[in-house]
């Protein structure tokens, strides 16, 4: 809690002053974007660590997350084993230098992912359930031994190896970097966990104790019935740590075992002895990803005991149902109970155990819970900084919802992992990715990622297999700081205040728990491989359930909402007619999206909230039944009694309603109508193609608003909040001022907005009138005027060599300037002179037209701004123009053109173990399956134009 408390206090303190003119918050380390810092092979040295950290700080990054991964070929003598004394020396040096530079440091708690390593013993490694059935007639004995020999298998990203010659465990084998094992299973007999006999007359017998060491069963089947025997075995899953660096290769842990987690973390305790790790802010887990291997890690040795304790009955009595071979209803109920048990074990024995351990080291945890076979809302809630990835808003909202509901000040995100294939993403593309994160409730961006690369490494340096390379070797690096300043300004508001959403969207996890994966019709599969359900947004785990469509409707219609789990819902209390979570976050209603199954305590809580004055909304239908098998009759009777007490009558929008105490229950198909009836107002700005996220501060709201449509917005936009003044901030240009407003519906304001495609703004509403300068809107006062004349093009930095200077009157891609320019990645300076345009405009809008890919603009030696796209416009005040003016535009392209040339000439730059280098698109793969740009044509680069000046008015009265 020592580390979390400052975050909470900072979030409350960072709101800009409300009684004074608008101003930007002071930017802190936490506001700035951070980056994942790949240490390949941990082949790092003090000099380069210091140099690189300085460059990161100068580019506007706020911190780094150290993740050690696979090494670089040729650098083997420099490899440092993960957590070795030498490695910890490098970590200590990083702490010192980061502290000097004002940078934060997090650390991945594995070399690669998931948690695992050479110190993980077989008893602590991930496991799977294997089973075999036997048929025995009454009066007969089983003649074959009860046994299961695991089939050998070996998957390696690198050089394959004959599993029969390998040592056990995998970490004992030499040349692990060369092989890069992904999964290995040895041919070994598996230990029997239980042997249960089921008769065709409903009898069940436990025969486990009657199986001898040789597998012989000493049992004669009772006469009069046929018997089916189910033998459950414990398999060794064999999943290895992915992308592991030296000293980090080995088995992945059993995430369901408290002992396995404790033993794993104890290794870190031993490594840290005598070391000061207090500068470390947080430990990090990069995804679950156990089950992206063959088969599922779906077993833990204590499962039968834990199941009995938690679900109230013996799973061994229902093994056919677990494996999908009983009646459908029993199959679904037992499977649901199994999945709920797995979810709880992952929450308690891994996530909470890890969190408690980190607290002892005065550190936080950042956790990517997605992909886990558990209710990830609860996993995220047990995390100090929930982290997500991807750009689907519903996926992002799982992490941010848990943060909002449980009062976590930060939601982080792995950002811009695969925007495009390698070397094709511009800073403008990354800005769009950042905006998606912010719209999804993320307020702590982590780029994915930045490679440590020594100064001696030839260009392009050391690279990771993911496709956006945020490192100083990238030719967009000189303009990278502009993106970072933009993100920091946005996050300075979005880390302040509290979330301001109205709707709690219930996550119908039990409907998902009860769904078994569809089995192939052609063959009987190993049903034990289909036990888990993995959750990663709506598309993984909830596909086909109404909640996905409901979430999309809420986004499209402009309703602010957060997902909530059953466990979190139990902590919600009444606050007048509204609701308040256990962390104090306020909402107006709960929406249940056509859930069929619902636990009795959840239904009781919903009706309790309604009785206390809340409106609870059920989309489509009331829940129909309880999940699970234990004490089913008792729970079902209580459930049906509660449902029966609801006296439904005709309600709004063709639906139904029932009074419950001081509140009510609404049921119907029309979500819009139901929420309107519940008093929830949507933000109609979405009808104009805008997207938003909203937070609450002491005297109003913050809105982050984006226009990612293909047309500019110029007009009045309604806000669904009471306000007497609205301040507007442009996080890209730092322009600010009081926005033009006018009265709208229900005493709520309309604000005048101008947003180009891809542009965003921050609105700060205030219930009181405040004074300050007006926001300077820009309206065309005439037609665009082409900027004609000669351009001088001077190549400044980059390679492989600097092309010769060019003078031209026609702007075109610099790749047309000759062979040296075709292969050039770097920066060129464009210079022209022009006379001041005539007329009485307040200024002129300079539009560069097309740019490949980012530009720094100067007029008469004064900076006008850095433009990263997608639009390339900057305003020139009238007073900055002279009779004769010099316009300078420094344009930087991406890395692609230089890489194209290298690949066409066969120059080797891919020198990495493990993944070397993956392509996102299959058309960009060579005969070895590796990335290649040899088939590409040079990307358009430089100032492409046309460049125009448009006379512009900035007078406020023009918008009235």
Protein Blocks (a to p, Z undefined) as FASTA:
>chain_A
ZZmmmmmmmmmmmpccfkbccddddddfklpccdddddehhiacfklmmmmmmmmmmnop
abdcdddddddehilmmpccehiaklmmmmmmmmmmmmmnopacdddfbehjddddjklc
fklpccddddddddddehiacfbdcddddddddddfblcddfklpccdfklpghklmnop
abdcdddddddfbdcdddfeopacdfklmpcfkopacddddehiacdddddddddekpac
ehiaehiaccdddfkbmklmmmmmmmmmmmmgoiafklpmbdcdehjklmmpgcjdfbdf
klmmmmmmmnopafklmmmmmnopacfklmmmmmmmmmmmmmmmmmmmmmmmmmmmmmmn
opacdddfehiacdfklmmmmpfbdcdedjbfklmmmmmmmmmmnopabdcddehkllpa
ehkacfklmmmmmmmmmmnopabdcddddddddfklccebjadfbfbdcdfklmklmmmm
mmmmmmmmmmmmmmgcjdddfbdcdddfklmmmpccdddfkbccdfklmmbccdehjkno
pgoiaklmmmmmmmmnopacddddfklmmmpccehjbccdfkopacfbdcdehiabdcfk
lmmmmmmmmmnopacddehiacfbdedjehklmmmmmmmmmmmmpccdddehhiacddeh
jbccdddfblmlmmmmnopacdfklmnopacdddddfklccdddddfbfbdcdddddddd
ddfbdcdddfknopacdddddddeehiacddddddehiacdddddfbdcedddddddddf
bdcdddedddddddfbdcfbdcdddddfbdcdfklnojklmmpgcdddddddddddedjd
fbdcddebjadfbccddeehiafbdcebjbdcddddfklpcfbdcddddddddfklmmmm
mmmnopafbfcehiacddfblklccfkopacfklpccddedjebjaddddddfbfklmZZ
